[in-house]
Amino acid sequence: MRAEDYARRLFKLIDINKVPIDLSPILMEYKIEVREESFANILGVTFKSPKFNLIVLNKNIPSRQKLFTLAHEIGHIVMPHKGSSNICVIGKNKLMEQSANRFAAELIMPAPTVKKLWEEYRTNPEYRISILADMFGVSYEAMKTRVKLLGL
């Protein structure tokens, strides 16, 4: 199954039409505790077990990056990634990290919602990416990439 499909399976737990996406129902469903710590060169760390899951986010990253990182780390828990822990260091574990990024993009920027809002803001093409980034609570770069990958 593709990373995006794993994310779509979670749509039953969240309201994809209300942005920014509230991830708390997923955190509750998967018994995920979220903490923040200071790290150097690490965006987040995931520890997963059958009874308890922990995500530790770097408290020094911007809030828009934190949301994407949280969704990315949820991907490590939801998808069948090997190991009981994942440390997300830029440039490491390329295939697994790309998969978690695709999962995160679909989870917090669901294709149907992005496409619908993209069309709603068609009269404002110059600022459309910025507007959607603000609405979804993600960085401009994340939304720009998402729009491009969706062929918009």
ZANU-577950 format. One line per 10 residues: number of its first residue (from 0); their letters; for each residue x, y, z of N, C-alpha, C. Coordinates in Angstrom, 2 decimals. Layout:
NUM> a> X:Y:Z:X:Y:Z:X:Y:Z; ... .
This chain:
0> mraedyarrl> 0.85:-1.17:0.00:0.00:0.00:0.00:0.90:1.24:0.00; 0.47:2.25:-0.71:1.24:3.50:-0.78:1.04:4.33:0.50; 2.00:5.20:0.75:1.95:6.06:1.95:0.67:6.89:1.97; 0.28:7.41:0.82:-0.94:8.23:0.75:-2.17:7.41:1.15; -2.18:6.13:0.81:-3.31:5.27:1.16:-3.41:5.06:2.67; -2.27:4.93:3.32:-2.27:4.83:4.79:-2.87:6.10:5.41; -2.50:7.25:4.86:-3.04:8.51:5.37:-4.55:8.59:5.14; -4.98:8.20:3.96:-6.42:8.27:3.63:-7.26:7.37:4.52; -6.67:6.27:4.99:-7.40:5.39:5.90:-7.73:6.10:7.21; -6.97:7.14:7.54:-7.20:7.87:8.78:-8.23:8.99:8.62 .
10> fklidinkvp> -8.67:9.25:7.40:-9.65:10.31:7.18:-10.94:10.06:7.95; -11.22:8.81:8.26:-12.44:8.49:9.03:-12.37:9.04:10.45; -11.15:9.35:10.92:-10.97:9.86:12.27:-10.97:11.39:12.35; -10.79:12.04:11.22:-10.63:13.50:11.21:-11.59:14.14:10.22; -11.78:15.44:10.37:-12.60:16.21:9.43:-11.66:16.86:8.43; -11.56:16.28:7.23:-10.62:16.81:6.24:-11.09:18.11:5.61; -12.32:18.51:5.89:-12.83:19.77:5.35:-12.61:20.95:6.28; -12.15:20.68:7.48:-11.88:21.74:8.44:-10.37:21.89:8.59; -9.86:23.00:8.10:-8.41:23.22:8.15:-8.08:24.33:9.13; -6.91:24.26:9.79:-5.93:23.18:9.69:-6.48:21.89:10.27 .
20> idlspilmey> -5.96:20.79:9.78:-6.41:19.47:10.21:-6.04:19.25:11.67; -7.02:18.80:12.44:-6.82:18.48:13.86:-6.37:17.03:13.97; -5.13:16.82:14.38:-4.57:15.47:14.47:-4.86:14.78:15.81; -5.49:15.48:16.74:-5.69:14.90:18.08:-6.51:13.60:18.07; -7.52:13.44:17.21:-8.22:12.14:17.21:-7.30:10.98:16.82; -6.34:11.23:15.94:-5.40:10.19:15.54:-4.45:9.89:16.69; -4.01:10.93:17.38:-3.13:10.73:18.53:-3.81:9.88:19.59; -5.10:10.13:19.81:-5.85:9.35:20.80:-6.03:7.91:20.33; -6.42:7.74:19.08:-6.67:6.40:18.53:-5.44:5.49:18.60; -4.27:6.06:18.32:-3.03:5.29:18.31:-2.23:5.41:19.61 .
30> kievreesfa> -2.86:6.00:20.63:-2.22:6.15:21.95:-0.82:6.77:21.81; -0.80:7.93:21.16:0.46:8.63:20.91:0.57:9.81:21.86; 1.64:9.82:22.62:1.96:10.97:23.46:2.95:11.83:22.68; 2.77:13.15:22.76:3.66:14.07:22.06:4.36:14.96:23.09; 5.68:15.02:22.95:6.49:15.89:23.81:7.38:16.74:22.92; 7.97:17.77:23.52:8.92:18.62:22.81:10.20:18.74:23.62; 11.33:18.66:22.91:12.65:18.80:23.51:13.54:19.57:22.54; 14.67:20.03:23.02:15.65:20.68:22.16:16.57:19.63:21.55; 16.73:19.69:20.25:17.63:18.79:19.53:18.49:19.60:18.58; 19.61:19.02:18.19:20.43:19.58:17.12:20.34:18.64:15.93 .
40> nilgvtfksp> 19.93:19.18:14.80:19.84:18.42:13.53:18.81:17.31:13.52; 17.89:17.30:14.45:16.83:16.30:14.48:15.49:17.04:14.56; 14.58:16.67:13.66:13.26:17.29:13.67:12.32:16.58:14.64; 12.43:15.26:14.70:11.57:14.50:15.58:12.07:13.09:15.78; 11.56:12.47:16.82:11.91:11.09:17.15:10.62:10.36:17.46; 10.51:9.13:16.98:9.33:8.31:17.22:9.74:7.02:17.93; 9.00:6.69:18.96:9.15:5.41:19.65:7.79:4.72:19.60; 7.77:3.50:19.06:6.47:2.82:18.97:6.53:1.45:19.60; 5.41:1.12:20.23:5.25:-0.21:20.82:3.78:-0.57:20.71; 3.44:-1.83:20.94:2.03:-2.23:20.85:1.10:-1.50:21.83 .
50> kfnlivlnkn> 1.64:-1.06:22.97:0.79:-0.44:23.98:0.90:1.08:24.08; 1.99:1.63:23.58:2.24:3.05:23.80:3.15:3.58:22.70; 2.87:4.79:22.23:3.70:5.42:21.22:4.07:6.82:21.69; 5.30:7.21:21.41:5.79:8.53:21.82:6.44:9.22:20.63; 6.06:10.48:20.43:6.70:11.33:19.43:7.30:12.49:20.20; 8.59:12.73:19.97:9.26:13.88:20.56:9.68:14.80:19.42; 9.14:16.02:19.45:9.42:17.01:18.41:10.48:17.99:18.89; 11.24:18.50:17.96:12.22:19.54:18.27:11.46:20.83:18.55; 11.55:21.34:19.77:10.79:22.53:20.13:11.34:23.80:19.48; 12.48:23.70:18.82:13.10:24.88:18.21:12.71:25.10:16.76 .
60> ipsrqklftl> 11.90:24.21:16.19:11.49:24.41:14.80:10.21:25.23:14.76; 9.97:25.97:13.66:8.76:26.78:13.54:7.49:25.93:13.64; 6.40:26.53:14.13:5.16:25.79:14.35:4.63:25.16:13.07; 4.80:25.81:11.94:4.32:25.24:10.67:5.12:24.00:10.30; 6.39:24.00:10.60:7.21:22.83:10.34:6.90:21.74:11.37; 6.53:22.17:12.57:6.21:21.22:13.65:4.97:20.38:13.28; 3.97:21.01:12.68:2.76:20.29:12.28:3.10:19.22:11.25; 3.89:19.60:10.25:4.28:18.63:9.23:5.12:17.51:9.86; 6.03:17.88:10.74:6.88:16.88:11.40:6.04:15.93:12.25; 5.06:16.45:12.95:4.17:15.60:13.73:3.45:14.60:12.82 .
70> aheighivmp> 2.90:15.08:11.72:2.22:14.19:10.78:3.19:13.16:10.21; 4.40:13.59:9.91:5.45:12.71:9.41:5.75:11.59:10.43; 5.88:11.98:11.68:6.17:10.99:12.74:4.99:10.04:12.95; 3.78:10.55:12.83:2.59:9.67:12.89:2.69:8.63:11.79; 3.18:9.03:10.63:3.36:8.09:9.53:4.27:6.94:9.90; 5.33:7.22:10.64:6.22:6.14:11.07:5.49:5.14:11.98; 4.53:5.62:12.73:3.77:4.74:13.63:2.72:3.96:12.86; 2.01:4.62:11.98:0.89:4.01:11.26:1.36:3.04:10.17; 2.41:3.41:9.47:2.90:2.56:8.38:3.81:1.47:8.95; 3.98:0.39:8.22:4.80:-0.72:8.73:6.31:-0.46:8.58 .
80> hkgssnicvi> 6.78:0.60:9.19:8.22:0.90:9.17:8.90:0.03:10.21; 10.04:-0.49:9.84:10.77:-1.41:10.71:11.39:-0.69:11.89; 11.52:-1.41:12.98:12.17:-0.85:14.16:11.17:-0.30:15.15; 11.62:-0.15:16.37:10.75:0.38:17.42:10.94:1.88:17.60; 11.95:2.44:16.92:12.14:3.88:17.00:12.66:4.40:15.67; 12.32:5.63:15.40:12.80:6.32:14.21:13.27:7.69:14.62; 14.46:8.04:14.20:14.98:9.37:14.44:15.06:10.04:13.08; 14.35:11.15:12.93:14.30:11.84:11.65:15.39:12.88:11.56; 16.48:12.47:10.96:17.62:13.35:10.74:17.63:13.66:9.25; 17.77:14.92:8.92:17.77:15.33:7.53:18.84:14.56:6.77 .
90> gknklmeqsa> 18.41:13.91:5.66:19.35:13.20:4.81:19.54:11.72:5.13; 18.91:11.21:6.17:19.07:9.80:6.57:17.83:8.99:6.18; 17.99:7.67:6.02:16.89:6.75:5.74:15.97:7.28:4.63; 16.55:7.55:3.49:15.87:8.29:2.43:14.50:7.73:2.03; 14.40:6.45:1.73:13.12:5.89:1.26:12.05:5.93:2.34; 12.40:5.57:3.56:11.44:5.60:4.65:11.01:7.03:4.94; 11.93:7.97:4.89:11.61:9.37:5.16:10.73:9.96:4.05; 11.01:9.60:2.80:10.16:10.07:1.69:8.75:9.53:1.84; 8.64:8.29:2.24:7.33:7.68:2.46:6.58:8.42:3.57; 7.26:8.72:4.67:6.63:9.46:5.78:6.26:10.87:5.35 .
100> nrfaaelimp> 7.05:11.48:4.47:6.70:12.82:3.96:5.45:12.78:3.09; 5.32:11.77:2.25:4.12:11.65:1.41:2.89:11.40:2.29; 3.06:10.57:3.31:1.99:10.31:4.27:1.56:11.63:4.92; 2.54:12.39:5.43:2.25:13.64:6.13:1.55:14.63:5.22; 2.01:14.76:3.99:1.40:15.70:3.04:-0.07:15.36:2.82; -0.36:14.08:2.62:-1.75:13.68:2.39:-2.59:13.85:3.66; -2.01:13.61:4.81:-2.76:13.71:6.06:-3.13:15.14:6.40; -2.20:16.07:6.30:-2.50:17.45:6.73:-2.85:18.38:5.58; -2.65:17.91:4.34:-3.07:18.65:3.15:-3.80:17.68:2.22; -4.96:17.16:2.66:-5.65:16.14:1.88:-5.95:16.62:0.46 .
110> aptvkklwee> -5.66:15.77:-0.51:-5.84:16.13:-1.91:-7.23:16.71:-2.21; -8.32:16.08:-1.76:-9.64:16.63:-2.09:-9.85:18.06:-1.54; -9.35:18.30:-0.36:-9.52:19.62:0.27:-8.64:20.66:-0.41; -7.40:20.29:-0.71:-6.50:21.23:-1.39:-7.08:21.58:-2.76; -7.54:20.60:-3.50:-8.10:20.84:-4.84:-9.33:21.74:-4.77; -10.18:21.48:-3.79:-11.40:22.30:-3.63:-11.04:23.75:-3.32; -10.14:23.97:-2.37:-9.76:25.33:-2.00:-8.94:26.01:-3.09; -8.14:25.24:-3.81:-7.37:25.79:-4.93:-8.33:26.41:-5.95; -9.41:25.69:-6.21:-10.42:26.20:-7.15:-11.15:27.41:-6.57; -11.46:27.40:-5.29:-12.16:28.52:-4.67:-11.35:29.81:-4.73 .
120> yrtnpeyris> -10.04:29.71:-4.70:-9.17:30.89:-4.71:-8.54:31.14:-6.08; -9.17:30.65:-7.14:-8.62:30.82:-8.49:-8.54:32.27:-8.92; -9.37:33.14:-8.34:-9.33:34.56:-8.71:-8.17:35.30:-8.08; -7.41:34.62:-7.23:-6.27:35.23:-6.56:-5.01:34.38:-6.81; -4.64:34.19:-8.08:-3.54:33.26:-8.39:-2.19:33.67:-7.82; -1.97:34.95:-7.66:-0.66:35.42:-7.18:-0.39:35.01:-5.73; -1.44:34.95:-4.93:-1.29:34.66:-3.50:-1.93:33.35:-3.08; -2.38:32.57:-4.04:-3.12:31.35:-3.72:-2.33:30.38:-2.86; -1.07:30.16:-3.16:-0.26:29.23:-2.36:-0.11:29.76:-0.94; 0.16:31.04:-0.79:0.29:31.64:0.55:-1.01:31.52:1.34 .
130> iladmfgvsy> -2.12:31.77:0.70:-3.42:31.69:1.36:-3.67:30.26:1.86; -3.44:29.28:0.98:-3.65:27.89:1.37:-2.67:27.45:2.45; -1.42:27.88:2.35:-0.44:27.54:3.39:-0.91:28.05:4.75; -1.40:29.29:4.79:-1.92:29.85:6.04:-3.12:29.05:6.55; -4.03:28.71:5.64:-5.23:27.97:6.03:-4.88:26.60:6.61; -3.94:25.90:5.98:-3.59:24.55:6.41:-2.56:24.53:7.53; -1.97:25.69:7.83:-0.98:25.77:8.91:0.34:25.14:8.55; 0.70:25.21:7.27:1.97:24.65:6.79:2.82:25.76:6.18; 4.05:25.44:5.91:4.94:26.43:5.30:4.56:26.67:3.84; 4.99:27.79:3.34:4.79:28.12:1.93:5.40:27.03:1.06 .
140> eamktrvkll> 6.61:26.60:1.41:7.32:25.57:0.61:6.56:24.25:0.61; 6.00:23.86:1.75:5.24:22.61:1.83:4.02:22.68:0.92; 3.31:23.82:0.95:2.12:23.96:0.11:2.51:24.05:-1.36; 3.57:24.74:-1.65:4.04:24.85:-3.04:4.35:23.45:-3.60; 5.03:22.65:-2.82:5.35:21.27:-3.24:4.09:20.46:-3.41; 3.16:20.59:-2.48:1.92:19.83:-2.53:1.11:20.17:-3.78; 0.98:21.45:-4.06:0.24:21.91:-5.23:0.89:21.37:-6.51; 2.20:21.41:-6.55:2.92:20.89:-7.72:2.69:19.40:-7.90; 2.80:18.63:-6.80:2.62:17.18:-6.88:1.19:16.80:-7.25; 0.24:17.65:-6.91:-1.16:17.39:-7.26:-1.49:17.85:-8.68 .
150> gl> -0.52:18.45:-9.34:-0.73:18.90:-10.72:-1.59:20.14:-10.84; -1.61:20.93:-9.80:-2.39:22.16:-9.82:-1.52:23.30:-10.29 .
